[in-house]
Amino acid sequence: MELQKKAYLQALVQRAMQLASSHEVILLTSNKEKTNSQDDYTGYSVKSEFFSEDEEARILNSLNKIGFSVHQFYNEEDFIAFVSEGQQKLSKKIVINSAQKGTKIGRKSLIPAVCDLFGISYVGSDPYVVSLCRDKYRCGCILAQNGIPVPDAWLYQPLGGWFHEPPATVGQLIVKPNYEAASIGIDALNICNGSAMYEKVRQLEAIYHQEILAQQFIAGYEVEIPVITFNNIPTVFFPVGINLDGNKKMGERILDYHLRDVDAYEYYDFSLENPQAAQETLEVAVRTAQILNIKGFGRVDLRVSENGSVYVTDIATNPHYTARSSYEFLFSQLGFSYDDLIACLIAASIGEGKQ
């Protein structure tokens, strides 16, 4: 099976090289130094997801080695002005979009929507799926309706209060902004119950001005499943566990904003820790990708309880693919280079018949 999956990745690498002979990549990123971003949060900056100069240089180097010429943008409005001029042959462009400046809910859906308007190929899921998967509560409802195990969850709405209020007997909850990623707004104090939970909800709503999710907290392991979907077929490899301070079992700890910001974590192959639970995480991730119609690269995040129960906690349609990512760890463990990762990122999203 491992040989088959390696052959699958090798075929995607070859496909990317073929695309490079006829297509140009438009790389659209948010850069910590070059992107004009005035709308931000205090204390938990969205710039934690922006690329550094070194990260961008590595991506550009890989694209050039694959054979692509690259046109780069650092601001969404510059890209939109470029395609709106009507003087470009857009059918031979492939957009890699990692732009996400600002704090609005749909900030990661803007560029896929523009690409659909102008008929440009792009990496990743369509704008509807990207927006849907940003909504943790409603996405969880859809998954639960389709038999996917998710933690119980309750939603607080700024204008309407609780959509459903957590019962007093629920136990520990993790409270988080409903539309954020990369642990924005999350630290150890987000795990709470009782009056502390209500106070945390009020604090987060005042800062992020969005719906707040109160989700049953699952003590145990934290796992990320990179999923690659090509021609509507999701493929998974092995579950990537999160290791904090040498401890594979995180217990009641979480990978919060501050730990992510300083890269204070490591990865490991969770299938070596708990083969039975690992297999279930893979099956759940595949089914999740199918239900939500994720394309190209996606990531399913889970918590695995100490008794081996599996729960989907979050979905990423724009997963990190930099050096400190579960994708980079997966590829390196399978014997593939970072150049191969970037090649697969592109090839997986450009289905057969879209050359």
Number of C-alpha atoms within 10 A of each C-alpha: 7 10 9 9 14 16 12 13 22 16 13 21 23 16 19 25 20 16 23 22 12 13 20 20 22 19 21 21 22 24 24 16 13 15 19 14 17 9 12 15 15 10 10 16 16 21 19 17 20 21 20 15 12 9 16 17 12 15 19 20 14 19 24 15 14 21 19 24 17 17 14 16 21 20 19 22 10 13 18 16 10 13 16 12 8 10 8 11 9 16 14 16 19 24 22 20 22 21 25 25 24 18 18 15 14 17 16 21 21 17 24 23 15 17 19 13 9 15 12 18 21 22 21 27 22 19 19 13 17 25 19 18 20 23 20 24 23 15 19 22 14 14 17 15 10 12 11 19 17 19 20 17 21 19 23 23 16 14 8 8 12 15 10 11 12 22 9 9 8 13 12 19 23 22 28 26 25 22 22 19 20 17 19 23 23 22 18 14 12 21 22 19 22 15 10 13 20 15 12 21 21 14 13 20 18 11 14 21 14 19 23 27 24 29 23 21 22 23 18 21 24 27 27 27 26 27 29 26 24 20 13 16 15 21 17 17 17 22 31 24 27 23 20 17 9 11 12 19 19 22 15 13 16 22 20 18 21 17 14 16 14 9 12 13 15 18 20 19 18 23 17 12 13 12 12 11 19 24 15 15 29 22 12 21 28 22 17 23 23 15 13 17 17 28 27 26 27 23 24 24 20 26 26 23 19 14 9 15 14 25 21 23 22 20 28 20 25 20 20 18 18 18 13 15 17 25 25 20 21 21 18 14 13 15 10 16 14 19 20 23 23 20 27 26 21 27 25 24 23 23 15 11 6 10 13
